Amino acid sequence: MSERFDPAQADTRWQAAWDEAQCFKADDTSSKPRSYVLEMFPYPSGRIHIGHVRNYTMGDVLARYKRMTGHEVLHPMGWDAFGMPAENAAMEKGVHPGGWTRENIANMKAQLKRLGFALDWSREIATCEPEYYGHEQALFLDLYEHGLVYRKESAVNWDPVDQTVLANEQVIDGRGWRSGALVEKRKLNQWFLKITDFADELLEGLSGLDKWPEKVRTMQENWIGKSQGLQFRFDLSDGGTVEVYSTRPDTIFGASFVAVAADHPIAQGVAAGNQEVQDFIALCKQGGTTAAELETAEKLGFDTGITARHPFTGAALPVFIANFVLMDYGTGAVMAVPGHDQRDFEFATKYALPIPRVVAASLEEADTPFDGEAESGDGVIVNSDFLDGMSVAEAKADVISRAESGGWGEGKTVWRLRDWGVSRQRYWGTPIPFIHCEVCGVVPVPKKHLPVTLPEDVDFSTPGNPLVRHPTWKHVDCPQCGKPARRETDTLDTFVDSSWYFLRFASQPGDRPFDPAKIAQWLPVEQYIGGIEHAILHLLYARFWTRALARIGKVEVKEPFASLFTQGMVTHETYERRNPENGQPVYFAPGDVERTAEGATLKADGAPVEIGRVIKMSKSKKNVVDPDEIVATYGADAIRWFMLSDSPPERDLPWSEAGIEGCARFVQRLWRLFGQYDASAEGEDKAVDRKAHQTVAAVAQDIESLGFNKAVARIYELTGVIEKAKPSASRSEAIRKVLLLVAPMMPHLAEEAFATFGQGLVAEAAWPEVDPALLVEDEVTVAIQVKGKLRDTITVAKGTAKEELEALALASEKVQRALDGAEVRKVIVVPDRLVNLVA
């Protein structure tokens, strides 16, 4: 072996060898137990970032380990390739989204290959290719045929910059999640998927996902939002009624007003011919749509002059048009109880409306004033006539019972979850396979005409969807009557693309989306890895899509991901100076800064820069590290080892130059150790044997549980033991075991060393076997004390008799020197632990 390991030579050589041997190609016909390991596939932005490296390294270690332990492993890679960034690039750079995307895919694929990931590239998919999205169109039509797809006019979140509709989940603080533009409300005809039909299933299914993070399950549970309450009618002073829903009917005596959405028929009726009301409604439509935004926005209202009659007291409650009520939630009208709902409290405070207390800690505290905010907690009912003294649960049941017997309301379960609006007014997405005919209405595209492909000749010089402006693409004959018609110009939300890609990875026939028999072999995914930011959008939609396909008989599996792991981010400190003109920070890249014990200076001028917080790597803060540069400098194995070291994988990992340099040194340290392997060595070292076997067993458990940092620590420890041991057959065998232990983590180094052993490819080697007998400690170290002070230790067989321990202690030279001829008056023996001699 050479003196040093050369990653620049070894990395490319072994990557080519793996490709030639097709080491990582999954075999559908294999009789081995199957393991499907999957990381969330990336958007082809042009470059992989260090977060990708951490995510894919974790999955890669598990996939390689599973292969070594006798599994047939499916570990694929693809590209979530549709979306707005490609269209933005088309507008900004004058390029076609397809060309921009495919060039990025080629670049990122090359980057991933340089890191040596054990991926089955034969199953590579890109969602922007017709051979993928054509099958997606077929599945969409299948769901339509079973009543799970429909079209209706609805209020939507409109991004005026990206010129498209956004789901509620894509609106952050009132702004589009990609553009940052203030979102507007519009009414458009939209396509929807009936995810609400699966609300109960999706909620109940969470209880079986015991290998998912509790936080993710809680987030989905809250998003689905099952609640039970009362739906009832208020009689109105104008002769009409208004229907409301309340999860807290126990607080009905605390109602002091009724609020309706700007789109509610009552609001629209009041607005007719009244410009002041029309202006107020227009103002409401400029607000946010998410629960968080409604809670934080300033509460605004318009008194309609109509009153609602309280069903128990007969009191006249004013009816307001309010900006914190949405037509899409519940009935579009609410019974407002300001004492026990914060939004109602803020509204009532602003408009000087009564804020009665109807829940208190006890009956004696019925008149306790509010301390500047609503109290939404539990307690006993007060100031509520016949409900006084009841618990919240008792009062809810009583009010619901009275409403039902009186015929003015009924108990009802409602859900926060809304149907999934999938229409997007953009070009770079899956065309929705429908045709609009003036005679036949909305007609599905016949499956024999799929895929409906995107036109290549599109113009992005004008904002908006170029499919609408295309001179020929949208014009088509109706497949039913043959008369001129037009294609649907909306495309599908890209979250549809990622809601079934894991099925296509498992099975890729040309004539249909997948083979159900092969899906049954591979699914559910054994281990899914990705960021917690996808807890609701992607993960909930993927669960829904799988269950929907199961309901219509396309697959048998209902939950796509058996185990989910959400990894932490890779972070880095920031470096900045303040702009003297405006006081704003100016950031510098890590490569432009010289880090010293005293602080940091800019290489360009030698002047100090301020070291900022350690935060998620961000282009805007310039605290990013280029994986390509790290691989070129230190090799793929060093960066892979760094990704696994120190921090538990679910926590953030701070990047440091010292850390990656330390990993590179350990690569060379292992190389030197592997060079000491001697197949002809003789002799036994029981301590080394035991340590090696214990480490193999423990590292296996660590990898299975994704405790990579623990596995790394154990390998460090075993390496140190081997380095100190004398040459023997046991030592050489332990060196071989270390090589196999690090093979999933440092595959290039392991292959290079394994080749010198003459034993084939380590990528095809088996995980080292463990002797169960060596996992049990059969020797113990016993402390020998003289008058309570430690004088020596002895290693003996576990369970050695007291008499023998006493004899061995007295035979110790160190003990005899400590006794210095004194007579031993008493001997205290604690088996397997201690011998104390009292002189």
Secondary structure, 3 states (H helix, E strand, C coil): CCCCCCHHHHHHHHHHHHHHHCCCCCCCCCCCCEEEEEECCCCCCCCCCHHHHHHHHHHHHHHHHHHHCCCEEECEEEECCCCHHHHHHHHHHCCCHHHHHHHHHHHHHHHHHHCCCCCEEEEEEECCCHHHHHHHHHHHHHHHHCCCEEEEEEEEEEECCCCEEECHHHEECCEECCCCCECEEEEEEEEEECHHHHHHHHHHHHHHCCECCHHHHHHHHHHHCEEEEEEEEEEECCCCEEEEEECCHHHHHHCCEEEECCCCHHHHHHHCCCHHHHHHHHHHCCCCCCHHHHHHCCCCEEEEEEEEECCCCCCEEEEEEECCCCCCCCCCEEEECHHHCHHHHHHHHHCCCCCCCCEECCHHHCCCCCCCCCCCCCCEECCCHHHCCCEHHHHHHHHHHHHHHHCCEEEEEEECCCCEECEECCCCCCECCEEEECCCEEEECCHHHCCCCCCCCCCCCCCCCHHHHCCCCCEEECCCCCCEEEECCCEECHHHHCCCHHHHHHCCCCCCCCCHHHHHHHCCECEEECCHHHCCHHHHHHHHHHHHHHHCCCCCCCCCECEEECCCCEEEEEEEEECCCCCCEEEECHHHEEECCCCEEECCCCCECEEEEEEECCCCCCCCCCHHHHHHHHCHHHHHHHHHCCCCCCCCEECCHHHHHHHHHHHHHHHHHHCCCCCCCCCCCHHHHHHHHHHHHHHHHHHHCCCHHHHHHHHHHHHHHHHHCCCCHHHHHHHHHHHHHHCCCCHHHHHHHHHHHCCCCHHHCCCCCCCHHHHCCCEEEEEEEECCEEEEEEEEECCCCHHHHHHHHHCCHHHHHHHCCCCCCEEEEECCCEEEEEC
